[in-house]
Amino acid sequence: MKQQLEHIRQQAIAALNEADSPAVLEDLRIKYLGKKGELTAVLKLMGKLTPEERPVMGQVANAVRNEIEIKLEERKAAVNAAVLEKKLAEESLDVTIPGTPVIMGKEHPMNQVLQEIKALFVSRGYTIIEGPEVELAEYNFTRLNTEEGHPARDRSDTFYFTDDDSLLLRTQTSPMQIRAMENAKPPICILAPGRVYRKDEADATHSPMFHQIEGLVIDEHITMGNLKAALITLMRSLYGEDAQMRFRPHHFPFTEPSCEMDMQCHKCHGTGEVDGQVCSTCHGEGWIELLGAGMVHPKVLEGCGIDPEKYSGFAFGMGLERMAMGRRKINDLRLIFDNDVRFLNQF
């Protein structure tokens, strides 16, 4: 038995020295130390020995087992280290190789124009404010001097939530005029951009959801001249010193006097035609309506607790999409909402 144990020891040590993978080591462990392994098979013969021989053979067997186990752990450590080193070598990163280019996104052309407009007005002392898109008819219409029965309040033009037409998706950012005058005393100088909603059919210059920018200035001695100066400064900043604009008389319930401002069509340059066809952007008019404006109506001031005998002010509301169309020479408003990457990558 002693010779068998020695033979097993020599074979196991030799095999372990040659092992070069975790799988081979596991096979050797099972072969020599497992429940059905060679060493276990020899130990089962201990019952045939005399009582005097058993302790001696037991010590020899334990010594062989310990030597094999120690050798097995040594080889495991060595083999695992070799496997890790090989893996690191194969997966090494060459930091001198150029990295994979990362395509960075761009700011949407409409938002680019919005930031330009914000920067212009902030530099002139305006404060940017925001308000709810779900609005009360009280703020959206009534307190802006738009009484019941006005066409703007008709269900064919406005998205209402309630049967009594008291809650709606705001049709303009003008309600921010009332909220600003409620919460502050003159002088007031604010700019209120945001989404608005009207039941418009989508075409080259209309969308049922669009963005509007409302401006309001309230102070002593504010005149129509101040309004025109503010708007002309804005247009020349966005479209250049040679931009062609015109003011037309108009009527808005919340301003008196009121006007609209148009810009010469950037596609047909005021002719109304492109290649002998009616211009699709301005529909042959030669001009594109940009905004409505005027002096804040005395009734609106009174309703907010401001003395119209002491204070006056102007307000304007412009469509951001139309401003972006002129600024970026976009011929169809729907392109702004399509999210076609080929279109957006131009800006």
DORO-121661 format. One record per residue (C-alpha): x, y, z; residue in one letter. Coordinates in Angstrom, 3 decimals. Layout:
N
@X = X	Y = Y	Z = Z	code = A $
...
***
This chain:
347
@X = 0.000	Y = 0.000	Z = 0.000	code = M $
@X = 2.844	Y = 2.340	Z = 0.760	code = K $
@X = 4.184	Y = 1.843	Z = -2.750	code = Q $
@X = 0.737	Y = 2.556	Z = -4.212	code = Q $
@X = 0.479	Y = 5.784	Z = -2.248	code = L $
@X = 3.939	Y = 6.885	Z = -3.392	code = E $
@X = 3.061	Y = 6.038	Z = -6.987	code = H $
@X = -0.134	Y = 8.120	Z = -6.768	code = I $
@X = 1.816	Y = 11.041	Z = -5.261	code = R $
@X = 4.408	Y = 11.045	Z = -8.024	code = Q $
@X = 1.793	Y = 10.763	Z = -10.775	code = Q $
@X = -0.361	Y = 13.548	Z = -9.285	code = A $
@X = 2.547	Y = 15.970	Z = -8.768	code = I $
@X = 3.812	Y = 15.363	Z = -12.301	code = A $
@X = 0.337	Y = 15.864	Z = -13.808	code = A $
@X = -0.267	Y = 19.027	Z = -11.805	code = L $
@X = 3.046	Y = 20.501	Z = -12.983	code = N $
@X = 1.893	Y = 20.015	Z = -16.589	code = E $
@X = -1.627	Y = 21.397	Z = -16.093	code = A $
@X = -2.177	Y = 24.694	Z = -17.982	code = D $
@X = -5.867	Y = 25.510	Z = -17.540	code = S $
@X = -8.478	Y = 25.648	Z = -14.769	code = P $
@X = -10.435	Y = 22.847	Z = -16.489	code = A $
@X = -7.443	Y = 20.450	Z = -16.471	code = V $
@X = -6.777	Y = 21.219	Z = -12.813	code = L $
@X = -10.367	Y = 20.420	Z = -11.921	code = E $
@X = -10.152	Y = 17.108	Z = -13.777	code = D $
@X = -6.983	Y = 16.192	Z = -11.849	code = L $
@X = -8.577	Y = 17.104	Z = -8.532	code = R $
@X = -11.458	Y = 14.745	Z = -9.239	code = I $
@X = -9.087	Y = 12.016	Z = -10.500	code = K $
@X = -6.884	Y = 11.942	Z = -7.405	code = Y $
@X = -8.895	Y = 13.507	Z = -4.557	code = L $
@X = -12.528	Y = 12.964	Z = -5.540	code = G $
@X = -14.895	Y = 10.488	Z = -3.873	code = K $
@X = -14.092	Y = 7.974	Z = -6.589	code = K $
@X = -10.494	Y = 9.122	Z = -7.018	code = G $
@X = -7.353	Y = 6.978	Z = -6.911	code = E $
@X = -6.314	Y = 8.081	Z = -3.420	code = L $
@X = -9.771	Y = 7.342	Z = -2.048	code = T $
@X = -9.728	Y = 3.894	Z = -3.644	code = A $
@X = -6.445	Y = 3.035	Z = -1.880	code = V $
@X = -7.710	Y = 4.316	Z = 1.477	code = L $
@X = -10.678	Y = 1.978	Z = 1.239	code = K $
@X = -8.168	Y = -0.890	Z = 1.574	code = L $
@X = -7.153	Y = 0.293	Z = 5.048	code = M $
@X = -9.627	Y = -2.162	Z = 6.564	code = G $
@X = -7.510	Y = -5.086	Z = 5.403	code = K $
@X = -4.440	Y = -3.901	Z = 7.343	code = L $
@X = -3.476	Y = -5.052	Z = 10.801	code = T $
@X = -4.168	Y = -2.727	Z = 13.711	code = P $
@X = -0.454	Y = -1.953	Z = 13.929	code = E $
@X = -0.186	Y = -1.010	Z = 10.221	code = E $
@X = -3.252	Y = 1.255	Z = 10.072	code = R $
@X = -1.808	Y = 4.258	Z = 11.967	code = P $
@X = 1.386	Y = 4.145	Z = 9.931	code = V $
@X = -0.434	Y = 3.929	Z = 6.587	code = M $
@X = -2.897	Y = 6.611	Z = 7.747	code = G $
@X = -0.045	Y = 9.068	Z = 8.339	code = Q $
@X = 1.463	Y = 8.273	Z = 4.934	code = V $
@X = -1.922	Y = 8.697	Z = 3.221	code = A $
@X = -2.590	Y = 12.063	Z = 4.944	code = N $
@X = 0.879	Y = 13.289	Z = 3.952	code = A $
@X = 0.248	Y = 12.346	Z = 0.314	code = V $
@X = -3.199	Y = 14.046	Z = 0.356	code = R $
@X = -1.768	Y = 17.240	Z = 1.884	code = N $
@X = 1.061	Y = 17.381	Z = -0.638	code = E $
@X = -1.327	Y = 16.954	Z = -3.559	code = I $
@X = -3.738	Y = 19.601	Z = -2.187	code = E $
@X = -0.912	Y = 22.111	Z = -1.633	code = I $
@X = 0.417	Y = 21.510	Z = -5.131	code = K $
@X = -3.087	Y = 21.849	Z = -6.560	code = L $
@X = -3.580	Y = 25.283	Z = -4.935	code = E $
@X = -0.172	Y = 26.457	Z = -6.125	code = E $
@X = -0.948	Y = 25.458	Z = -9.690	code = R $
@X = -4.400	Y = 27.078	Z = -9.503	code = K $
@X = -2.824	Y = 30.384	Z = -8.499	code = A $
@X = -0.197	Y = 30.142	Z = -11.235	code = A $
@X = -2.652	Y = 29.089	Z = -13.960	code = V $
@X = -5.210	Y = 31.783	Z = -13.016	code = N $
@X = -2.494	Y = 34.439	Z = -13.077	code = A $
@X = -1.391	Y = 33.252	Z = -16.524	code = A $
@X = -4.983	Y = 33.279	Z = -17.815	code = V $
@X = -5.528	Y = 36.809	Z = -16.491	code = L $
@X = -2.280	Y = 38.063	Z = -17.998	code = E $
@X = -3.210	Y = 36.586	Z = -21.356	code = K $
@X = -6.669	Y = 38.149	Z = -21.194	code = K $
@X = -5.253	Y = 41.560	Z = -20.315	code = L $
@X = -2.780	Y = 41.317	Z = -23.174	code = A $
@X = -5.515	Y = 40.406	Z = -25.651	code = E $
@X = -7.870	Y = 43.126	Z = -24.406	code = E $
@X = -5.321	Y = 45.880	Z = -23.975	code = S $
@X = -6.336	Y = 49.368	Z = -25.085	code = L $
@X = -4.033	Y = 51.338	Z = -27.296	code = D $
@X = -4.659	Y = 54.908	Z = -26.141	code = V $
@X = -2.867	Y = 56.263	Z = -29.214	code = T $
@X = -5.626	Y = 54.970	Z = -31.534	code = I $
@X = -8.173	Y = 57.700	Z = -32.403	code = P $
@X = -11.463	Y = 57.219	Z = -30.570	code = G $
@X = -14.817	Y = 56.597	Z = -32.213	code = T $
@X = -16.271	Y = 59.964	Z = -33.285	code = P $
@X = -19.254	Y = 61.036	Z = -31.188	code = V $
@X = -21.949	Y = 62.869	Z = -33.136	code = I $
@X = -23.113	Y = 65.748	Z = -30.969	code = M $
@X = -26.664	Y = 66.994	Z = -31.183	code = G $
@X = -27.526	Y = 70.555	Z = -32.144	code = K $
@X = -29.896	Y = 73.080	Z = -30.708	code = E $
@X = -33.136	Y = 73.144	Z = -32.677	code = H $
@X = -33.271	Y = 76.084	Z = -35.132	code = P $
@X = -36.408	Y = 77.394	Z = -33.447	code = M $
@X = -34.733	Y = 77.308	Z = -30.040	code = N $
@X = -31.678	Y = 79.057	Z = -31.506	code = Q $
@X = -33.889	Y = 81.968	Z = -32.532	code = V $
@X = -35.667	Y = 81.940	Z = -29.164	code = L $
@X = -32.359	Y = 82.264	Z = -27.336	code = Q $
@X = -31.362	Y = 85.164	Z = -29.601	code = E $
@X = -34.635	Y = 86.966	Z = -28.869	code = I $
@X = -34.335	Y = 86.320	Z = -25.122	code = K $
@X = -30.771	Y = 87.609	Z = -25.069	code = A $
@X = -31.768	Y = 90.777	Z = -26.904	code = L $
@X = -34.614	Y = 91.641	Z = -24.514	code = F $
@X = -32.777	Y = 90.590	Z = -21.344	code = V $
@X = -29.969	Y = 92.952	Z = -22.342	code = S $
@X = -32.592	Y = 95.724	Z = -22.375	code = R $
@X = -33.915	Y = 95.010	Z = -18.902	code = G $
@X = -36.729	Y = 92.550	Z = -19.606	code = Y $
@X = -37.432	Y = 89.648	Z = -17.208	code = T $
@X = -38.297	Y = 86.220	Z = -18.635	code = I $
@X = -41.422	Y = 84.689	Z = -17.060	code = I $
@X = -43.407	Y = 81.502	Z = -17.681	code = E $
@X = -46.968	Y = 80.491	Z = -16.939	code = G $
@X = -49.512	Y = 77.645	Z = -17.264	code = P $
@X = -50.492	Y = 76.227	Z = -20.646	code = E $
@X = -53.847	Y = 75.108	Z = -19.223	code = V $
@X = -55.420	Y = 78.460	Z = -18.509	code = E $
@X = -58.596	Y = 80.006	Z = -17.120	code = L $
@X = -60.829	Y = 81.800	Z = -19.602	code = A $
@X = -60.841	Y = 84.633	Z = -17.052	code = E $
@X = -57.155	Y = 85.263	Z = -17.751	code = Y $
@X = -57.058	Y = 84.195	Z = -21.392	code = N $
@X = -60.029	Y = 86.322	Z = -22.463	code = F $
@X = -62.149	Y = 88.217	Z = -19.925	code = T $
@X = -59.463	Y = 90.220	Z = -18.140	code = R $
@X = -57.871	Y = 90.958	Z = -21.498	code = L $
@X = -61.057	Y = 92.811	Z = -22.464	code = N $
@X = -62.269	Y = 89.963	Z = -24.702	code = T $
@X = -65.907	Y = 89.622	Z = -23.675	code = E $
@X = -68.340	Y = 86.742	Z = -24.175	code = E $
@X = -69.393	Y = 86.359	Z = -27.786	code = G $
@X = -66.065	Y = 87.460	Z = -29.242	code = H $
@X = -65.048	Y = 85.230	Z = -32.204	code = P $
@X = -61.766	Y = 84.340	Z = -30.502	code = A $
@X = -63.750	Y = 82.589	Z = -27.754	code = R $
@X = -65.646	Y = 80.395	Z = -30.202	code = D $
@X = -65.248	Y = 76.624	Z = -29.826	code = R $
@X = -64.220	Y = 76.397	Z = -33.473	code = S $
@X = -61.052	Y = 78.314	Z = -32.592	code = D $
@X = -60.238	Y = 77.186	Z = -29.042	code = T $
@X = -59.545	Y = 73.907	Z = -27.214	code = F $
@X = -61.828	Y = 73.890	Z = -24.136	code = Y $
@X = -61.773	Y = 71.374	Z = -21.273	code = F $
@X = -65.107	Y = 72.242	Z = -19.651	code = T $
@X = -68.684	Y = 72.533	Z = -20.865	code = D $
@X = -68.915	Y = 76.076	Z = -19.526	code = D $
@X = -65.760	Y = 77.103	Z = -21.466	code = D $
@X = -64.031	Y = 78.202	Z = -18.273	code = S $
@X = -60.860	Y = 76.088	Z = -18.705	code = L $
@X = -58.848	Y = 75.829	Z = -21.903	code = L $
@X = -55.506	Y = 75.390	Z = -23.572	code = L $
@X = -54.250	Y = 78.964	Z = -23.759	code = R $
@X = -54.559	Y = 80.542	Z = -27.189	code = T $
@X = -51.850	Y = 83.119	Z = -26.476	code = Q $
@X = -49.255	Y = 83.955	Z = -23.846	code = T $
@X = -51.106	Y = 87.246	Z = -23.227	code = S $
@X = -52.542	Y = 85.945	Z = -19.911	code = P $
@X = -49.032	Y = 86.484	Z = -18.567	code = M $
@X = -49.711	Y = 90.227	Z = -18.927	code = Q $
@X = -52.446	Y = 89.927	Z = -16.294	code = I $
@X = -50.394	Y = 87.655	Z = -14.029	code = R $
@X = -47.413	Y = 90.014	Z = -14.218	code = A $
@X = -49.519	Y = 93.102	Z = -13.433	code = M $
@X = -51.233	Y = 91.277	Z = -10.559	code = E $
@X = -47.963	Y = 90.354	Z = -8.906	code = N $
@X = -45.876	Y = 93.498	Z = -9.464	code = A $
@X = -46.224	Y = 97.247	Z = -9.501	code = K $
@X = -44.919	Y = 99.431	Z = -12.356	code = P $
@X = -42.405	Y = 99.679	Z = -13.809	code = P $
@X = -43.019	Y = 96.256	Z = -15.386	code = I $
@X = -40.880	Y = 94.886	Z = -18.205	code = C $
@X = -41.417	Y = 91.205	Z = -19.037	code = I $
@X = -41.056	Y = 88.692	Z = -21.860	code = L $
@X = -43.235	Y = 85.554	Z = -21.741	code = A $
@X = -42.417	Y = 82.776	Z = -24.243	code = P $
@X = -44.343	Y = 79.502	Z = -24.385	code = G $
@X = -46.555	Y = 77.051	Z = -26.257	code = R $
@X = -50.068	Y = 78.075	Z = -27.292	code = V $
@X = -52.912	Y = 76.193	Z = -28.977	code = Y $
@X = -55.515	Y = 77.109	Z = -31.598	code = R $
@X = -57.679	Y = 75.077	Z = -33.943	code = K $
@X = -55.678	Y = 76.022	Z = -37.026	code = D $
@X = -55.201	Y = 73.701	Z = -39.965	code = E $
@X = -51.544	Y = 72.825	Z = -40.522	code = A $
@X = -50.108	Y = 74.509	Z = -43.607	code = D $
@X = -46.945	Y = 76.366	Z = -44.624	code = A $
@X = -47.491	Y = 79.104	Z = -42.014	code = T $
@X = -49.950	Y = 77.609	Z = -39.456	code = H $
@X = -50.007	Y = 74.852	Z = -36.836	code = S $
@X = -52.565	Y = 73.925	Z = -34.116	code = P $
@X = -49.720	Y = 74.099	Z = -31.596	code = M $
@X = -47.104	Y = 76.802	Z = -31.890	code = F $
@X = -44.905	Y = 79.032	Z = -29.768	code = H $
@X = -45.583	Y = 82.644	Z = -28.946	code = Q $
@X = -43.521	Y = 85.328	Z = -27.259	code = I $
@X = -45.434	Y = 87.986	Z = -25.366	code = E $
@X = -43.794	Y = 91.242	Z = -24.330	code = G $
@X = -45.130	Y = 93.828	Z = -21.895	code = L $
@X = -43.799	Y = 97.179	Z = -20.688	code = V $
@X = -45.703	Y = 99.337	Z = -18.168	code = I $
@X = -44.339	Y = 102.630	Z = -16.855	code = D $
@X = -44.963	Y = 106.342	Z = -16.935	code = E $
@X = -44.818	Y = 108.127	Z = -20.303	code = H $
@X = -44.677	Y = 104.956	Z = -22.463	code = I $
@X = -45.768	Y = 105.716	Z = -26.038	code = T $
@X = -46.356	Y = 104.040	Z = -29.380	code = M $
@X = -42.935	Y = 105.324	Z = -30.365	code = G $
@X = -41.355	Y = 103.171	Z = -27.646	code = N $
@X = -43.204	Y = 100.136	Z = -29.012	code = L $
@X = -42.081	Y = 100.718	Z = -32.588	code = K $
@X = -38.510	Y = 101.317	Z = -31.479	code = A $
@X = -38.452	Y = 98.023	Z = -29.520	code = A $
@X = -39.844	Y = 96.013	Z = -32.439	code = L $
@X = -37.644	Y = 97.629	Z = -35.087	code = I $
@X = -34.587	Y = 96.975	Z = -32.924	code = T $
@X = -35.614	Y = 93.326	Z = -32.617	code = L $
@X = -36.192	Y = 92.858	Z = -36.338	code = M $
@X = -32.960	Y = 94.504	Z = -37.377	code = R $
@X = -31.070	Y = 92.436	Z = -34.818	code = S $
@X = -32.526	Y = 89.212	Z = -36.222	code = L $
@X = -32.790	Y = 89.971	Z = -39.931	code = Y $
@X = -30.182	Y = 92.646	Z = -40.565	code = G $
@X = -30.221	Y = 96.406	Z = -40.932	code = E $
@X = -31.779	Y = 96.199	Z = -44.407	code = D $
@X = -34.777	Y = 94.111	Z = -43.261	code = A $
@X = -38.025	Y = 95.444	Z = -44.725	code = Q $
@X = -40.944	Y = 95.830	Z = -42.276	code = M $
@X = -44.305	Y = 97.526	Z = -42.258	code = R $
@X = -46.866	Y = 98.450	Z = -39.583	code = F $
@X = -50.592	Y = 98.232	Z = -40.295	code = R $
@X = -53.519	Y = 99.461	Z = -38.171	code = P $
@X = -55.428	Y = 96.628	Z = -36.561	code = H $
@X = -57.790	Y = 95.898	Z = -33.678	code = H $
@X = -57.121	Y = 93.826	Z = -30.558	code = F $
@X = -59.466	Y = 93.971	Z = -27.549	code = P $
@X = -56.598	Y = 94.341	Z = -25.074	code = F $
@X = -54.674	Y = 97.139	Z = -26.832	code = T $
@X = -55.700	Y = 100.569	Z = -28.092	code = E $
@X = -54.395	Y = 101.725	Z = -30.516	code = P $
@X = -53.320	Y = 98.409	Z = -32.079	code = S $
@X = -51.187	Y = 97.392	Z = -35.020	code = C $
@X = -49.746	Y = 94.417	Z = -36.838	code = E $
@X = -46.195	Y = 94.205	Z = -38.099	code = M $
@X = -45.220	Y = 92.337	Z = -41.258	code = D $
@X = -41.870	Y = 91.404	Z = -42.721	code = M $
@X = -41.134	Y = 91.171	Z = -46.400	code = Q $
@X = -41.272	Y = 87.510	Z = -47.499	code = C $
@X = -37.779	Y = 86.022	Z = -47.511	code = H $
@X = -38.671	Y = 83.594	Z = -50.305	code = K $
@X = -40.159	Y = 85.898	Z = -52.961	code = C $
@X = -38.643	Y = 89.150	Z = -51.623	code = H $
@X = -41.983	Y = 90.934	Z = -51.730	code = G $
@X = -42.955	Y = 90.046	Z = -55.284	code = T $
@X = -45.522	Y = 87.398	Z = -54.342	code = G $
@X = -44.161	Y = 85.052	Z = -57.027	code = E $
@X = -41.422	Y = 82.440	Z = -57.323	code = V $
@X = -40.532	Y = 81.189	Z = -60.809	code = D $
@X = -43.801	Y = 82.506	Z = -62.172	code = G $
@X = -45.863	Y = 80.729	Z = -59.500	code = Q $
@X = -47.640	Y = 82.166	Z = -56.477	code = V $
@X = -45.238	Y = 82.107	Z = -53.522	code = C $
@X = -46.226	Y = 79.213	Z = -51.221	code = S $
@X = -44.780	Y = 80.892	Z = -48.141	code = T $
@X = -46.633	Y = 84.219	Z = -48.224	code = C $
@X = -49.486	Y = 83.039	Z = -50.507	code = H $
@X = -48.732	Y = 85.806	Z = -52.991	code = G $
@X = -48.946	Y = 88.647	Z = -50.470	code = E $
@X = -45.247	Y = 89.490	Z = -50.546	code = G $
@X = -45.363	Y = 89.996	Z = -46.771	code = W $
@X = -45.534	Y = 87.660	Z = -43.776	code = I $
@X = -47.437	Y = 88.715	Z = -40.676	code = E $
@X = -45.084	Y = 88.440	Z = -37.700	code = L $
@X = -46.860	Y = 89.901	Z = -34.719	code = L $
@X = -49.634	Y = 91.952	Z = -33.235	code = G $
@X = -48.988	Y = 94.818	Z = -30.850	code = A $
@X = -50.369	Y = 98.009	Z = -29.378	code = G $
@X = -50.760	Y = 100.177	Z = -26.314	code = M $
@X = -52.256	Y = 98.327	Z = -23.337	code = V $
@X = -55.967	Y = 99.108	Z = -23.104	code = H $
@X = -56.911	Y = 101.306	Z = -20.107	code = P $
@X = -59.562	Y = 98.741	Z = -19.067	code = K $
@X = -56.854	Y = 96.066	Z = -18.799	code = V $
@X = -54.744	Y = 98.355	Z = -16.626	code = L $
@X = -57.706	Y = 99.230	Z = -14.393	code = E $
@X = -58.622	Y = 95.562	Z = -14.003	code = G $
@X = -55.163	Y = 94.911	Z = -12.578	code = C $
@X = -55.262	Y = 97.861	Z = -10.181	code = G $
@X = -53.004	Y = 100.141	Z = -12.244	code = I $
@X = -54.000	Y = 103.778	Z = -12.735	code = D $
@X = -54.249	Y = 104.392	Z = -16.521	code = P $
@X = -54.046	Y = 108.150	Z = -15.900	code = E $
@X = -50.557	Y = 107.737	Z = -14.458	code = K $
@X = -49.227	Y = 104.701	Z = -16.291	code = Y $
@X = -49.268	Y = 103.477	Z = -19.855	code = S $
@X = -47.640	Y = 100.585	Z = -21.599	code = G $
@X = -47.266	Y = 98.523	Z = -24.722	code = F $
@X = -47.624	Y = 94.826	Z = -25.436	code = A $
@X = -46.746	Y = 92.612	Z = -28.373	code = F $
@X = -47.154	Y = 88.942	Z = -29.235	code = G $
@X = -45.112	Y = 87.211	Z = -31.896	code = M $
@X = -45.102	Y = 83.684	Z = -33.308	code = G $
@X = -41.718	Y = 82.113	Z = -32.698	code = L $
@X = -42.052	Y = 79.705	Z = -35.637	code = E $
@X = -42.585	Y = 82.571	Z = -38.080	code = R $
@X = -39.650	Y = 84.444	Z = -36.578	code = M $
@X = -37.514	Y = 81.333	Z = -37.065	code = A $
@X = -38.730	Y = 80.932	Z = -40.638	code = M $
@X = -37.511	Y = 84.396	Z = -41.535	code = G $
@X = -34.303	Y = 84.119	Z = -39.518	code = R $
@X = -33.314	Y = 80.726	Z = -40.948	code = R $
@X = -34.941	Y = 81.099	Z = -44.393	code = K $
@X = -37.360	Y = 78.205	Z = -43.825	code = I $
@X = -40.119	Y = 78.048	Z = -46.445	code = N $
@X = -42.606	Y = 75.741	Z = -44.695	code = D $
@X = -43.500	Y = 75.885	Z = -40.992	code = L $
@X = -44.215	Y = 72.143	Z = -40.922	code = R $
@X = -40.517	Y = 71.391	Z = -41.420	code = L $
@X = -39.902	Y = 72.774	Z = -37.931	code = I $
@X = -42.051	Y = 70.007	Z = -36.403	code = F $
@X = -41.126	Y = 67.082	Z = -38.684	code = D $
@X = -37.811	Y = 66.377	Z = -36.886	code = N $
@X = -36.156	Y = 65.329	Z = -40.136	code = D $
@X = -32.459	Y = 65.091	Z = -39.274	code = V $
@X = -31.502	Y = 66.065	Z = -42.822	code = R $
@X = -33.342	Y = 69.337	Z = -42.334	code = F $
@X = -32.131	Y = 70.009	Z = -38.782	code = L $
@X = -28.472	Y = 69.335	Z = -39.658	code = N $
@X = -28.489	Y = 72.408	Z = -41.894	code = Q $
@X = -28.545	Y = 74.730	Z = -38.887	code = F $
***
